[in-house]
Amino acid sequence: MFANVSALRGVAVGLMSGTSLDGVDGVLLRIDGAAFQVVARASQAMPPALAGELLALQHSGNDELHRAALASNALMEVYAHVVQQLLQDAAMDAQDIDTIGAHGQTVRHSPSPQDPLHGYTIQLANPALLAERTGIDVVADFRSRDVAAGGQGAPLVPFFHRLAFGSDGTSTAVLNLGGIANLSVLVAGADNDGIGFDCGPGNVLMDAWARRHLGQPMDRDGAWAATGRVHGDLLQRMGSDPYFHRPPPKSTGRDRFHEAWLAVHCQDFADVPAADVQATLAELTAASCADCVLRYAPGCQRLIVCGGGAYNRHVLGRIQQRLPEVQVGISDDYGLHATMVEACAFAWMALLAQHRIALPLPRVTGASGPRILGAWYPGR
């Protein structure tokens, strides 16, 4: 762990709404140096109308600036409700909390490491409104400073993954299976120690296909995918996307992997049954993640999976089959509920920002040097 983290003391809330748009996860952490304790955790489902609007705002549209501002306000109301639930469950008051780390909802992610003047990342949020609603200091907009420094802006969680899962010296990788999958390599030899990057789609394409054909927000447990057959030619077509073959540092999102991308790759496979397409999408996620482990975490003994996709038993089974020498498990077995890991990370990063401690990002994002991440909005 990097210098100065031993000085970290405080109580922080972390709030995360991810690419899958299924809800807001929140945690309340007590942090003491490199140690932390989850005091309370809470979540709230994303209101369907808000989820639909946030999904629509992934693309240009009529009056989108006005709509984005209103969606940001509505999202902060959900965030504020989660904060109040955390305080109630922990029997604490607003004045007991040092800071809130609020990630916001990513709607554009377009870093430009060669020319930061053309790079940007946008997470919808209104941190001032959240500070007003809760009376607690808020740190938000974590990614922009990294992008401005020539970094990818994502993933930012590998340093927290090291804090949470990398202390016993076991050669470990952590796979966050959200809408997008990202991998943190914690201990895998001097050449690869301390890197992290986005592997490609996690749940985002599977969720889109389930919404289209099942009318459901997800393929729970991968049960539908398990009924289908992997279509080899379709898998090869999708796996030929140049993103999968780029070396890290790299990051991606819905800007690249979206329903139109899926439609283009499926246009020559109209006769493939819908369940087979879902099985192939699950295999794409499993194959791309497993390939990253083999390529960038050689000798990895343990893969810890977090994020909502950690509960997709079909995908985890496919990953395990592709990594027979690796122990594949979920973060619950290591003390952190899989859906809460990212929220914990942003609580920790918010306290880092308040203590003006920079994250050493170059090995992960490609930024030109360590940077303090996040913008501060004071509470009452």
Buried (B, 14 or more C-beta within 10 A) or exposed (E): EEEEBEEBEBBBBBBBBBBBBBBBBBBBBBBEEEEBEBBBBBBBEBBEEBBEBBBEBBEEEEEBEEBBEBBBBBBBBBBBBBBBBBBEEBEBEBEEBBBBBBBBBBBBBBBEBEEBEEBBBBBBBBBEBBBBBBBBBBBBBBBBBBBBBBBBBBBBBBBBBBBBBBBEEBBBBBBBBBBBBBBBBBBBEEEBBBBBBBBBBBBBBBBBBBBEBBEEBBBEBBEBBBEBEBBEEBBEBBBEBEBBEEEBBBBBBBBBBBBEBBEEBBEEBEEBEBBBBBBBBBBBBBBBBBBBBBEBBEEBBBBBBBBBBBBBEBBBBBBBEBBEEBEBBBBBEBEBBBBBBBBBBBBBBBBBBBBEBBBBBBBBBBBBEBBBBBEBBEBE
